[in-house]
Amino acid sequence: MKEGLAIGVDIGGGSIRVGVYNVKGVELRKAVSPTPKNLNNDSFLNTLKTTISAVWENNESYTGIGVGSPGPLDNERGIFIASANMKGINNVPIKDFLEREFKIPCSYENDANCAALGEAYFGNFQSASSLLILTLGTGLGGGFVEAGKLYSGYLGNGIEIGHTTAVFDGRLCGCGQRGCVEAYFSTEAFKGSYLEKTGTQLKDAKEFFERLDANDPIAFEILKFGTLALAHAVRGAIHLLNPEAVVFVGGITNSYNKFGVDLESRIRSLIFPILNDRLKIGVGSGFSGSLGAAGLVFSKRGIRNG
């Protein structure tokens, strides 16, 4: 019997991804399901159960299930309150449901917090004493780990860097407020801005970056301003938290070569010069969000990468 395994669950606007991992971060099995189109609490929980069941084997011993999702959420009670990018979700009792169905402990955190733990435990920057993680995807999230411990804030809603203000009374964000960084640098931001300026609906971030390859001036304009907004948000977080490393993860980092040099240069020019002596900036390991969620299980039980 294999022991000490963790099931990691990454909940996103487009899919639910599940993996089984050992303490070294090796993925043994995985399953992916599309997030239900007619999304409500019941359809969501049914898909969640089905996807986990696809990787479950009765002859294995599981330490627990770790779940990461967008917020807002309540990590103490394990409730997925809502999500700007997952309309139809309303106070889903994830923790109680999974513990009842699978009879093992469930830990639940913001997906960016899970990504931060995953990088701290298994990633390229695991030697850093403190890491600020930014997830660049459908939305824009943040997480912070210091000395191996996650800072999650009240009920798991800390380090919401995507919902700090970039432009006063600016573009409408999915959270309902205006001017958030997420409204300028994220997949939804790029698609929305491009639609507003051209009348053309793009399918995803990949298509947006293909417009850059085609020397589309509107795409360049959107990316340039989004990068500036993101750099200022990171500047504020660096001055508040003083991390040793700033690490970018998520699907948009697949196109990091299109904006990374400009972003890093802007960040370094904006922060106190003395901080540049120590600060590392770069892209994370590119592992799946489900590994970060598995890292949550191991961290809760004091298990480190062996």
Disulfide bonds with the S-S distance in Angstrom:
none
